[in-house]
């Protein structure tokens, strides 16, 4: 490998640029081929469509968020009360 690099260093600049472009394109092509072979892209294969499940009992996002924060506020209030009782002792 070092011999190839040394030989390339002796060449004129325009030849070195051609070698650099060829090596870059070759490495890029190798990465794309590996990506396709290892499953990064599935060309021509349709992904299965997820099944839609109707859920009428699911809470609305905002109400779920409101419930989470109200529960958190209640718990924080309980903690503050407990610490104040410990502090008063």
Phi, psi and omega in degrees: 000318180295328178296318179298320180293317179297319178296321180293327179294333181279343182286161175295162186299320182295329178288320178298321178295319178298319178296317180297318179294317180297317179294319179298314179296319179297315178294320178298316179297322179296319179295317180296317180296316178298319180298316181289320182292321184277002172100011179291332179226132179244085182283133177082359180247121179280137177287142179295141180280134179291146179283134179274127178244125179279126178232103179275342183269001180285135180288154176293150184302318182290323179291324177295319178295318179297317180297318180299313182289325179292320177296319179295319179295319178298315180296321178295320177298318178297319178296318179297318177299315181298317179292324179292324175296319178294323181292324181288338182291000000 
